[in-house]
Amino acid sequence: MDKKNALRAGALASGTTLMMLLMSSPALALTRDDGDDPGPGLSVIDTLGLYVAAPIVLFLVIAGLVMVGDKSRKQQKQG
């Protein structure tokens, strides 16, 4: 792909993204729907635990299980 086509594709993608952002209406998110009953907000500690600590712990558990399974497979091949 030459530079002219790359520039054209980039301009088209950025223009499309800009138009979508301008045409979307975030103000509609401020109006409440019938039956909308939000719960209490999360504290900073709750948010960090849910969105930072929990995924890290889950990743470590899965990685540990994979490593244990890999070690047991290597020991079976040697013996």
C-alpha positions in Angstrom: 0.0 0.0 0.0 1.5 3.3 -1.0 1.4 6.5 1.1 -1.5 8.0 -0.7 -3.8 5.1 -0.1 -2.6 4.9 3.6 -3.3 8.6 4.0 -6.7 8.2 2.4 -7.6 5.3 4.6 -6.5 7.1 7.8 -8.5 10.2 6.8 -11.6 8.1 6.2 -11.2 6.2 9.5 -10.6 9.3 11.5 -13.4 11.2 9.8 -15.9 8.4 10.4 -14.8 8.1 14.1 -15.2 11.9 14.5 -18.7 11.9 13.0 -19.8 9.0 15.1 -18.6 10.8 18.2 -20.3 14.0 17.3 -23.6 12.4 16.4 -23.8 10.3 19.6 -25.7 12.0 22.3 -24.3 11.4 25.8 -26.8 13.8 27.2 -29.5 11.1 26.9 -27.6 9.1 29.5 -28.5 11.7 32.1 -32.2 11.2 31.8 -33.7 8.5 34.0 -35.8 5.7 32.6 -38.9 4.4 34.2 -38.0 1.7 36.8 -34.3 2.8 36.8 -33.1 2.1 40.4 -29.3 2.4 40.6 -27.6 1.0 43.7 -25.1 2.8 45.8 -21.8 3.7 44.2 -18.5 1.9 44.8 -15.9 3.3 47.0 -12.3 3.7 45.8 -11.2 0.5 47.6 -14.1 -1.5 46.1 -13.4 -0.2 42.6 -9.6 -1.0 42.8 -10.4 -4.4 44.3 -12.9 -5.3 41.6 -11.2 -3.9 38.5 -7.5 -4.2 39.5 -6.8 -6.7 42.2 -9.4 -9.4 41.2 -8.1 -9.7 37.5 -4.5 -9.9 38.7 -5.3 -12.6 41.3 -7.3 -14.5 38.7 -4.4 -14.3 36.2 -2.0 -15.5 38.8 -4.2 -18.5 39.7 -4.7 -19.5 36.1 -0.9 -19.1 35.4 0.0 -21.1 38.4 -2.4 -23.9 37.4 -0.9 -24.0 33.9 2.6 -24.1 35.3 1.8 -27.0 37.7 0.2 -28.9 34.9 3.2 -28.3 32.7 5.6 -29.5 35.3 3.7 -32.7 36.0 3.6 -33.4 32.2 7.4 -32.9 32.0 8.0 -35.3 34.9 5.9 -38.0 33.3 7.9 -37.8 30.1 11.2 -38.1 32.0 10.2 -41.1 34.1 
